[in-house]
Amino acid sequence: EVDQARLMDALRALPVARSATGTQADRDGLLATETLLAQRLTDLGYDATRETFYWTSFPGLRTRAATPDDSRFEDTLLTPLPEPLASSDGTLRPDLRPRLGPVGPWHNLIVERRGTTRPNEVILLGAHFDAVPGAPGADDNGTGVAALLELAHVLRDRPLDRTVRMVFFNLEEVGLVGSRYHARQWAATRDRLRAAAEPHEAIILMVSLEMLGYFNDAPDSQRSPIPPIPGVFEPPTVGDFIALASTQPHAAIVTRFDEALRRAEPNLKTFATSVFPDIGPGAPRLAIERAILRSDHASFLVLGEPGVILTDTANYRNPHYHTPSDTIDTIDAERFTRVVRAVAGATVDLANAQD
Protein backbone atom coordinates (compact mmCIF):
# COMPACT_ATOMS: atom_id res chain seq x y z
CA GLU A 1 0.00 0.00 0.00
CA VAL A 2 2.99 2.32 0.34
CA ASP A 3 3.06 4.34 -2.87
CA GLN A 4 6.37 5.61 -4.21
CA ALA A 5 4.86 8.41 -6.31
CA ARG A 6 2.81 9.71 -3.38
CA LEU A 7 5.85 9.46 -1.11
CA MET A 8 8.05 11.49 -3.46
CA ASP A 9 5.30 14.03 -4.11
CA ALA A 10 5.10 14.64 -0.36
CA LEU A 11 8.86 15.17 -0.28
CA ARG A 12 8.74 17.65 -3.17
CA ALA A 13 5.96 19.65 -1.50
CA LEU A 14 8.04 20.57 1.55
CA PRO A 15 9.43 24.13 1.64
CA VAL A 16 13.17 24.11 0.99
CA ALA A 17 13.79 26.75 3.68
CA ARG A 18 12.45 25.72 7.10
CA SER A 19 14.46 26.72 10.12
CA ALA A 20 13.89 28.60 13.38
CA THR A 21 17.28 30.25 12.88
CA GLY A 22 18.77 31.96 9.86
CA THR A 23 16.72 34.54 8.00
CA GLN A 24 13.09 35.50 8.27
CA ALA A 25 12.52 33.47 5.11
CA ASP A 26 13.76 30.38 6.98
CA ARG A 27 11.30 31.01 9.82
CA ASP A 28 8.46 31.74 7.40
CA GLY A 29 9.25 28.48 5.62
CA LEU A 30 9.15 26.55 8.89
CA LEU A 31 5.75 28.01 9.73
CA ALA A 32 4.57 27.18 6.20
CA THR A 33 5.78 23.60 6.68
CA GLU A 34 3.76 23.28 9.86
CA THR A 35 0.67 24.61 8.07
CA LEU A 36 1.21 22.22 5.15
CA LEU A 37 1.58 19.20 7.41
CA ALA A 38 -1.49 20.12 9.45
CA GLN A 39 -3.54 20.40 6.26
CA ARG A 40 -2.24 17.09 4.88
CA LEU A 41 -3.17 15.35 8.13
CA THR A 42 -6.63 16.94 8.08
CA ASP A 43 -7.09 15.73 4.51
CA LEU A 44 -6.27 12.22 5.73
CA GLY A 45 -9.03 12.46 8.31
CA TYR A 46 -6.88 13.11 11.38
CA ASP A 47 -7.49 15.76 14.00
CA ALA A 48 -3.92 16.85 14.69
CA THR A 49 -3.00 18.09 18.15
CA ARG A 50 -0.68 21.09 18.24
CA GLU A 51 1.73 20.89 21.17
CA THR A 52 3.00 24.39 21.99
CA PHE A 53 6.39 25.36 23.38
CA TYR A 54 8.76 28.31 23.28
CA TRP A 55 12.46 28.59 22.47
CA THR A 56 14.94 31.35 21.90
CA SER A 57 18.62 31.68 21.09
CA PHE A 58 18.80 35.02 22.89
CA PRO A 59 21.74 35.05 25.38
CA GLY A 60 20.54 34.64 28.94
CA LEU A 61 17.31 32.91 27.95
CA ARG A 62 18.81 29.88 26.28
CA THR A 63 21.92 28.00 27.31
CA ARG A 64 23.19 25.66 24.64
CA ALA A 65 23.27 22.01 25.73
CA ALA A 66 25.61 19.59 24.04
CA THR A 67 23.58 16.47 24.81
CA PRO A 68 20.00 15.75 25.89
CA ASP A 69 21.06 14.78 29.41
CA ASP A 70 22.78 18.12 30.02
CA SER A 71 21.25 19.70 33.13
CA ARG A 72 21.43 23.14 31.54
CA PHE A 73 18.57 22.15 29.26
CA GLU A 74 16.07 23.49 31.80
CA ASP A 75 17.05 26.96 30.62
CA THR A 76 15.86 26.25 27.07
CA LEU A 77 12.16 25.67 27.68
CA LEU A 78 10.10 28.77 28.28
CA THR A 79 6.59 27.42 28.87
CA PRO A 80 4.84 29.41 30.11
CA LEU A 81 6.77 32.52 29.20
CA PRO A 82 8.17 34.16 32.33
CA GLU A 83 7.27 37.70 33.26
CA PRO A 84 7.92 40.30 32.01
CA LEU A 85 8.19 38.62 28.58
CA ALA A 86 4.53 37.66 28.23
CA SER A 87 1.60 39.82 27.21
CA SER A 88 -1.87 39.31 28.65
CA ASP A 89 -2.64 36.42 26.29
CA GLY A 90 0.52 34.53 27.26
CA THR A 91 2.38 35.17 24.01
CA LEU A 92 5.59 37.13 23.61
CA ARG A 93 5.16 40.88 23.93
CA PRO A 94 5.23 42.32 20.37
CA ASP A 95 7.69 45.03 21.33
CA LEU A 96 10.19 42.42 22.49
CA ARG A 97 9.99 40.11 19.48
CA PRO A 98 12.57 41.94 17.34
CA ARG A 99 15.11 41.81 20.19
CA LEU A 100 14.47 38.28 21.45
CA GLY A 101 14.39 36.47 18.12
CA PRO A 102 12.39 33.33 17.30
CA VAL A 103 10.77 32.66 20.67
CA GLY A 104 7.67 31.15 19.14
CA PRO A 105 5.19 29.78 19.80
CA TRP A 106 6.47 26.65 18.07
CA HIS A 107 4.48 23.45 17.69
CA ASN A 108 4.81 19.70 17.41
CA LEU A 109 1.99 18.02 15.48
CA ILE A 110 0.54 14.79 16.90
CA VAL A 111 -1.88 12.26 15.42
CA GLU A 112 -2.58 8.70 16.42
CA ARG A 113 -4.41 5.50 15.65
CA ARG A 114 -5.85 4.44 18.98
CA GLY A 115 -5.37 0.80 19.89
CA THR A 116 -8.48 -1.30 20.30
CA THR A 117 -7.40 -3.80 22.96
CA ARG A 118 -4.13 -2.40 24.38
CA PRO A 119 -4.50 1.36 23.94
CA ASN A 120 -2.07 2.23 26.74
CA GLU A 121 0.78 0.39 25.02
CA VAL A 122 2.20 2.89 22.54
CA ILE A 123 4.40 2.69 19.47
CA LEU A 124 5.61 6.21 18.78
CA LEU A 125 6.91 7.13 15.32
CA GLY A 126 8.57 10.54 15.07
CA ALA A 127 10.21 12.73 12.44
CA HIS A 128 11.45 16.31 12.70
CA PHE A 129 10.32 18.76 10.04
CA ASP A 130 12.83 21.58 10.51
CA ALA A 131 16.12 21.85 8.61
CA VAL A 132 19.29 23.90 8.99
CA PRO A 133 19.59 27.32 7.30
CA GLY A 134 20.87 27.10 3.76
CA ALA A 135 20.04 23.41 3.31
CA PRO A 136 16.93 22.28 1.38
CA GLY A 137 16.77 19.29 3.74
CA ALA A 138 15.58 16.66 1.27
CA ASP A 139 17.21 13.81 3.19
CA ASP A 140 17.53 15.68 6.51
CA ASN A 141 14.77 15.33 7.27
CA GLY A 142 12.36 15.62 4.38
CA THR A 143 12.54 11.85 3.91
CA GLY A 144 11.49 11.26 7.52
CA VAL A 145 8.58 13.69 7.22
CA ALA A 146 7.37 12.27 3.90
CA ALA A 147 7.67 8.78 5.37
CA LEU A 148 5.58 9.70 8.40
CA LEU A 149 2.89 11.24 6.18
CA GLU A 150 2.79 8.06 4.12
CA LEU A 151 2.56 5.96 7.28
CA ALA A 152 -0.34 8.11 8.45
CA HIS A 153 -1.99 7.36 5.11
CA VAL A 154 -1.56 3.58 5.08
CA LEU A 155 -2.29 3.06 8.78
CA ARG A 156 -5.42 5.19 9.03
CA ASP A 157 -7.85 2.30 8.40
CA ARG A 158 -5.77 -0.54 9.85
CA PRO A 159 -7.09 -2.37 12.92
CA LEU A 160 -4.41 -2.06 15.59
CA ASP A 161 -4.35 -3.58 19.07
CA ARG A 162 -1.79 -1.09 20.41
CA THR A 163 -1.82 2.66 19.88
CA VAL A 164 0.39 4.00 17.10
CA ARG A 165 1.21 7.65 17.68
CA MET A 166 2.85 9.76 14.97
CA VAL A 167 4.61 12.96 16.02
CA PHE A 168 6.04 15.58 13.69
CA PHE A 169 8.69 17.19 15.89
CA ASN A 170 9.81 20.78 15.52
CA LEU A 171 13.19 22.38 16.33
CA GLU A 172 15.28 19.21 16.30
CA GLU A 173 18.12 21.06 14.62
CA VAL A 174 18.54 23.52 17.49
CA GLY A 175 18.88 20.87 20.20
CA LEU A 176 16.00 18.35 19.98
CA VAL A 177 13.81 21.01 21.58
CA GLY A 178 10.41 19.78 20.37
CA SER A 179 10.99 16.13 21.22
CA ARG A 180 12.49 16.97 24.62
CA TYR A 181 9.39 18.96 25.46
CA HIS A 182 7.07 16.22 24.23
CA ALA A 183 8.93 13.46 26.08
CA ARG A 184 8.94 15.33 29.36
CA GLN A 185 5.26 16.22 29.09
CA TRP A 186 4.43 12.59 28.37
CA ALA A 187 6.52 11.35 31.30
CA ALA A 188 4.95 13.88 33.68
CA THR A 189 1.45 12.71 32.73
CA ARG A 190 2.44 9.06 33.11
CA ASP A 191 3.98 9.67 36.53
CA ARG A 192 0.94 11.60 37.75
CA LEU A 193 -1.44 8.82 36.70
CA ARG A 194 0.83 6.14 38.12
CA ALA A 195 0.99 7.91 41.48
CA ALA A 196 -2.81 8.05 41.52
CA ALA A 197 -2.99 4.30 40.71
CA GLU A 198 -4.80 5.14 37.45
CA PRO A 199 -4.24 3.54 34.03
CA HIS A 200 -1.25 5.08 32.28
CA GLU A 201 0.68 4.65 29.06
CA ALA A 202 3.87 2.71 28.41
CA ILE A 203 6.02 3.30 25.35
CA ILE A 204 7.05 -0.07 23.98
CA LEU A 205 8.99 1.48 21.09
CA MET A 206 9.87 5.00 19.93
CA VAL A 207 11.38 5.24 16.45
CA SER A 208 13.02 8.39 15.13
CA LEU A 209 12.76 8.44 11.33
CA GLU A 210 15.95 10.37 10.61
CA MET A 211 17.29 10.54 7.03
CA LEU A 212 16.01 7.54 5.08
CA GLY A 213 16.80 8.13 1.42
CA TYR A 214 20.52 8.27 0.62
CA PHE A 215 22.32 5.09 -0.41
CA ASN A 216 25.73 4.41 -1.98
CA ASP A 217 26.95 1.07 -3.33
CA ALA A 218 30.58 2.12 -3.76
CA PRO A 219 33.33 0.44 -1.72
CA ASP A 220 34.25 2.38 1.43
CA SER A 221 31.21 4.64 1.03
CA GLN A 222 30.20 4.04 4.65
CA ARG A 223 32.03 5.27 7.74
CA SER A 224 31.31 4.48 11.39
CA PRO A 225 31.15 6.82 14.39
CA ILE A 226 32.99 4.26 16.49
CA PRO A 227 35.74 1.83 15.48
CA PRO A 228 35.09 -1.87 15.00
CA ILE A 229 35.06 -4.13 18.06
CA PRO A 230 35.84 -7.66 16.80
CA GLY A 231 33.03 -10.03 17.59
CA VAL A 232 30.89 -7.24 19.06
CA PHE A 233 30.58 -4.37 16.58
CA GLU A 234 31.71 -4.79 12.99
CA PRO A 235 30.20 -1.93 10.98
CA PRO A 236 29.60 -2.18 7.24
CA THR A 237 31.83 -0.25 4.85
CA VAL A 238 29.31 0.09 2.01
CA GLY A 239 26.37 2.49 2.36
CA ASP A 240 23.70 0.21 0.91
CA PHE A 241 21.65 -0.38 4.08
CA ILE A 242 19.39 1.34 6.58
CA ALA A 243 20.67 1.39 10.16
CA LEU A 244 18.80 1.12 13.43
CA ALA A 245 20.51 1.77 16.73
CA SER A 246 19.82 2.15 20.42
CA THR A 247 21.47 1.46 23.78
CA GLN A 248 22.19 -1.85 25.49
CA PRO A 249 19.07 -2.01 27.72
CA HIS A 250 16.89 -1.93 24.59
CA ALA A 251 18.68 -4.64 22.62
CA ALA A 252 15.65 -6.95 22.59
CA ILE A 253 13.28 -4.42 21.00
CA VAL A 254 15.95 -3.41 18.47
CA THR A 255 16.27 -7.04 17.41
CA ARG A 256 12.50 -7.49 17.33
CA PHE A 257 12.01 -4.33 15.25
CA ASP A 258 14.80 -5.31 12.85
CA GLU A 259 13.27 -8.74 12.30
CA ALA A 260 9.87 -7.13 11.62
CA LEU A 261 11.40 -4.68 9.14
CA ARG A 262 13.01 -7.47 7.13
CA ARG A 263 9.87 -9.61 7.19
CA ALA A 264 7.84 -6.71 5.84
CA GLU A 265 10.38 -5.85 3.12
CA PRO A 266 12.81 -8.72 2.41
CA ASN A 267 14.61 -6.63 -0.23
CA LEU A 268 15.72 -4.04 2.34
CA LYS A 269 19.20 -4.44 3.76
CA THR A 270 19.46 -3.45 7.42
CA PHE A 271 22.16 -3.11 10.07
CA ALA A 272 21.09 -3.13 13.72
CA THR A 273 23.20 -2.35 16.76
CA SER A 274 22.66 -1.78 20.46
CA VAL A 275 26.29 -1.64 21.61
CA PHE A 276 25.98 1.83 23.11
CA PRO A 277 25.93 1.97 26.93
CA ASP A 278 22.88 2.99 28.93
CA ILE A 279 22.06 6.71 29.14
CA GLY A 280 18.80 6.37 31.06
CA PRO A 281 17.97 7.60 34.59
CA GLY A 282 20.64 6.68 37.12
CA ALA A 283 23.13 5.55 34.47
CA PRO A 284 26.72 6.63 35.09
CA ARG A 285 27.73 9.71 33.16
CA LEU A 286 30.06 8.09 30.68
CA ALA A 287 31.69 9.54 27.60
CA ILE A 288 28.77 8.51 25.37
CA GLU A 289 29.40 8.46 21.65
CA ARG A 290 27.41 11.48 20.51
CA ALA A 291 26.30 9.69 17.36
CA ILE A 292 23.59 7.91 19.36
CA LEU A 293 22.23 11.22 20.69
CA ARG A 294 21.77 13.04 17.41
CA SER A 295 18.04 12.70 16.86
CA ASP A 296 14.72 12.82 18.67
CA HIS A 297 14.92 9.26 20.05
CA ALA A 298 17.56 10.58 22.47
CA SER A 299 14.88 12.59 24.28
CA PHE A 300 13.27 9.27 25.22
CA LEU A 301 16.49 7.37 25.90
CA VAL A 302 17.45 9.79 28.67
CA LEU A 303 14.10 9.02 30.34
CA GLY A 304 14.80 5.29 30.17
CA GLU A 305 12.34 4.70 27.32
CA PRO A 306 13.17 2.48 24.31
CA GLY A 307 14.24 5.05 21.72
CA VAL A 308 15.59 3.78 18.40
CA ILE A 309 17.01 5.75 15.49
CA LEU A 310 16.31 4.54 11.94
CA THR A 311 18.73 6.26 9.59
CA ASP A 312 20.96 6.22 6.54
CA THR A 313 23.63 7.45 9.01
CA ALA A 314 23.78 11.11 7.95
CA ASN A 315 27.31 12.47 7.42
CA TYR A 316 28.83 9.02 7.91
CA ARG A 317 27.54 8.33 4.39
CA ASN A 318 25.79 11.32 2.87
CA PRO A 319 28.18 14.05 1.59
CA HIS A 320 25.22 16.45 1.22
CA TYR A 321 24.39 16.49 4.93
CA HIS A 322 23.60 20.04 6.13
CA THR A 323 24.63 21.57 2.80
CA PRO A 324 22.82 23.31 -0.10
CA SER A 325 23.21 20.10 -2.13
CA ASP A 326 20.82 18.10 0.11
CA THR A 327 18.26 18.10 -2.70
CA ILE A 328 15.63 15.67 -3.88
CA ASP A 329 17.72 14.47 -6.83
CA THR A 330 20.12 12.79 -4.35
CA ILE A 331 17.35 10.55 -2.98
CA ASP A 332 17.17 6.90 -4.05
CA ALA A 333 13.40 6.75 -4.48
CA GLU A 334 13.21 2.96 -4.81
CA ARG A 335 15.19 2.14 -1.68
CA PHE A 336 13.55 5.00 0.22
CA THR A 337 10.19 3.41 -0.59
CA ARG A 338 11.44 0.04 0.65
CA VAL A 339 12.33 1.63 3.98
CA VAL A 340 8.87 3.12 4.38
CA ARG A 341 7.22 -0.14 3.37
CA ALA A 342 9.33 -1.95 5.95
CA VAL A 343 8.39 0.51 8.70
CA ALA A 344 4.70 0.25 7.82
CA GLY A 345 4.74 -3.53 7.97
CA ALA A 346 6.85 -3.66 11.11
CA THR A 347 4.56 -1.17 12.86
CA VAL A 348 1.49 -3.27 12.14
CA ASP A 349 3.42 -6.38 13.22
CA LEU A 350 4.43 -4.92 16.60
CA ALA A 351 1.11 -3.18 17.17
CA ASN A 352 -0.76 -6.47 16.84
CA ALA A 353 1.82 -8.87 18.31
CA GLN A 354 0.62 -11.02 21.18
CA ASP A 355 3.98 -11.03 22.98
N, C-alpha and C positions, 0 to 999 in steps of 0.2 A: 504493500500500500504506500510505501514511501516513494515519492515521485521526484525524480531528478530534476525535471524542468521546473516544477514548483519550488523545489529547494533552491535552485540557482536564481530563480526570479526573486525570491525573498532576499537573497544575498545582494542582488543588484539594486534592490529598492532602498537599501540602507544609505543614509547620508554619509558622504565620504569625509566629512568633518564632524566629529562628535566627541567633544572633550570639555570637561569643566574648567580646564586651564587653557592657556593659549589666548587666542583672540576672541572677540565677541562672536565672530562667525562660528568658531568651534563650539561655544556655549549654545548658540542658537541651533546649531546642528544637533547637539545632544538633546535639547528640548524637542526638536522635531522628530528625533528618533523615538523618544518616549511616546510622543503623540501617535506616530506611525504604528508602533507595537501595540499600543492600547486599542487602536482602531482594528488592527488585524485580529486581535484576540476577541474583540466584540463581534467581528464578522464571523468568527468561528463558533460563536454562541457562548463565550465565556463572559463572566462578570469579573473583570480584573480588579483586584485590590491594589490601591496605591499606598505604599508604605513610605511615610514621609520622614526625612531626616535632614540635618543641616551640616555643612562642612565649609571650612574656609582655609585658605593658605596664608591668611594675614598673620604676621608675626605676633605672638602673644596669645592668639586664639587657637592656633594649631601647632602642635609639636610633632615633627615628623618622626614616625616610628619605623624602625628597620624591619621588624617582624611582627606578626599578629600577636605574639605573647609579650610584647613590650608594654610595660606598665604605663608608659607615657601616653598610650592610646586614649586614655580617658579624656585627655585634653582635646581630642579631635571631634568628639560628638557633642553638638550643641542642640540638644532637644530636651526640653524647650529652650528657646533662646534666652540667655540670661539678660537681666536688666543691666544697663539701660539700652540694650540693642534692639529690643522688641517694641513694636508699636502695639496699639490696643488689640489688634486682631491676631497677635502672636507672630507675625511675620517681621522680617527685618525692616527697620525704619528706612524709608526711601532716601532720606538725606545721608544715610550712612553707606548705602549700597556702593556708590562709586569708590569709597575709600576701603571698604572691607572685602571687595571682590566677590567671587561666586559662592556666597553663603548658601543660597538655595531659596526656597525648598527644593530638594532633590527627592527622587522617588525610585523605589524598587516596584516592579509590577509582578503580582502573584496571581496565578490561577491554579486550579487543582481539579482532579477527578477523584471524588470522594469514594473511599473504599466501602464495599457493601457489607462485608463480614468482619473486617479487621481495620476499621477506619482510623484507629489511633496508632497504627503501625505505618510509618510514612517513608516513602522513597522520594527524595528531593532531588530534582534535576535543575541545575542552575547554569546560567551563562551571563556574562557581563556584556552590556551593550555600549559602553564607552570605549574610546580609543585614545591614543596619544596624539597631541597636536602635530600636524604635518604628515600623519600617516592615514591613508584611506581605511586601513583596518579590515581588509577583506578576510584575511586569515585570523587576525587578532582584533576583535573576536567576532567578526561578521559570520564566520562559519558556525561558531557556537550558537549565535542568536538565530540564524536561519535554521539550524538543526532543531532548536527548541521550539520554534514556530511549527516546524513540520511534525515534531512529536505531539504538540498540542492538537494538530490536525488529525493525526492517525489514531490518537488515543481517546478522542472525545466521545466516541460511542462504544468503546471497549468495556466490557464488564471486568471490574477489577476488585479483588478482595481487599487489598491494602490501598491506602490513599497514595496517589501519585501527585506530588506538588511540583509545579514548574515556576521558577523564580527568575525573572530577568533582573539581574543585579546592576546597579549603577555605581559609578565611581570606583571601580576596581583598580583602575590605573593610577589612582592617587593614594593607594594604600588599603585596598580591599574594604573601603569605607561602607558601602552598601551592604555587603554580606556580613561584615562584623556587626553592624546594627541589627540586621535581621536575625542573626544567630543568637545574639544576646537577648533580644526581645523574646524569641522562641524559648530560650532556656529559662528566662524569668517566669514566663507563663507556666511552663512545665513544673518548675519548682514550687510555684504558688499552689497549683492544683495537687501536686504530690503531698505537700504539707497539710492540705485540707482533706487528704485521703479521698480525692476525687479522681475520676478517670483522666489520664493525661497521655500525651503523645510520646512515642519513642521513634527516633530516626533509625531505621535499619540500614539505610544507605543514602549518602549524599554524594552526587556526582557533579563535578565541575566540568562542563563542556568547554574546553579551553584550547582553541586552535585545532581544527580537525581536518584541514583540507590540503596540506602541503606534503608531498611525497617525493622521494628522490631515490632512484634505483642504482645510482652510481656507487662504485666502491668508495669506502671511507666518507660517505656523505652524511654519516651520523656520528655525532660526538656524545659524550656522556658527562653529566655534571660531577660524577664521582668515578674514580678509577675502578677497574675490575677487581673483584675479590674472588679468586679461584674457588669454584665449587659453591659459591654463595651468590655472587652478582657478576654476571658476564654479559655486559651490554652489547647489543648489536652494533655493527659498524656501517650498516646500510639503512637509509631512511625510508624503508618501504613498509612500515608498520604503524599502528596506532598504539600508544603506550598508556597504561594505567598504573597509577602508583599511589601508595599510602604508607602508613607507618606500621610497625610490627604488630601492635595489638589488633589491627584490622586485617591481618593476613587472610583469615578465612573468608571474609566477605569479598576481598579482592579476587581471590581464587574463584569464588562462586560467580561473581560478576563476569570475570574473564571467560569462564566456561559458557555462561549464558550468551555472551557476545558471539562467541565462535559457533555456538549451535544455531543462533539466529542468522548469521551470515558466514558460512564456512569459507568463503573466498576472502575474508578479511584476515590479514596477518596482525597479530597482537603481540605485545610484550608487557608482561605484568610483573611488578615488583613491590615488595613491602619490606625492604631491608632497612628503611629509615627508622631510627629509634623513636620511642614514644615522645610526644610533645603535649600530651594531655594534662589535666589538672594533677598536681603533685609530682609530675615527672621532673627529674633533675634537669637543670638548665645546662644542657650540653651544647657544644658547637654544632648545631643542626645544619646540615647542608641546605642552604637557602632555596635550592631548586624545588624542594617539596613544599615550600611556603609561598609559592608565587601565583596562586590563584585562589578563588573564593572557597574552595574546600578547606583551606587552612583556617578559616574562621570557625569551622566546626571541629577540626582536629584539636585546636587548643581548648575546646570545651569537653574533649574526650569522646566526641561523636565520630562515627565512621565516615570521614571525608576522603573521597577518592578523586584524583585528577585524571581526566581522559584527554590526551593531547598528542599532537604531532611533535612535541618537545620544543617548540618555539625556536630560539636562537641556537639550540644545539643541532638544528637541521636547517631551518628556514633562514636564508640570507636576507630576506626582506623584512624581518621582524623589526617593528617600530621604525620603519623607513617609508619614504614616499612611494617605494616600489611594491608595497604590500597591497597589490591590486588583484582584481578578480581573475585576470588572465593567468595568475600563478597558481590558481586552485585546480587540483585534479578532481574534476566533477564526478567521475566514475567512482574513485575510491572514497571521496567524501560521502557520496550517497551510500556506499557500503557501510561506512561508519554509522550513519544515521539509522540505516536499516537494522544494524546490529544492536544499537541502543534501544530502538523501539521494541525489538523482539525480546531483548534481555529484560527490559522494564516490565513487560507483560509477564514474562517468566517469573521474575522475583515477586511481582505484585500478587500473583496467584499461587505461588509455591506453598505447599503444605508444611514444609519444614520451617 
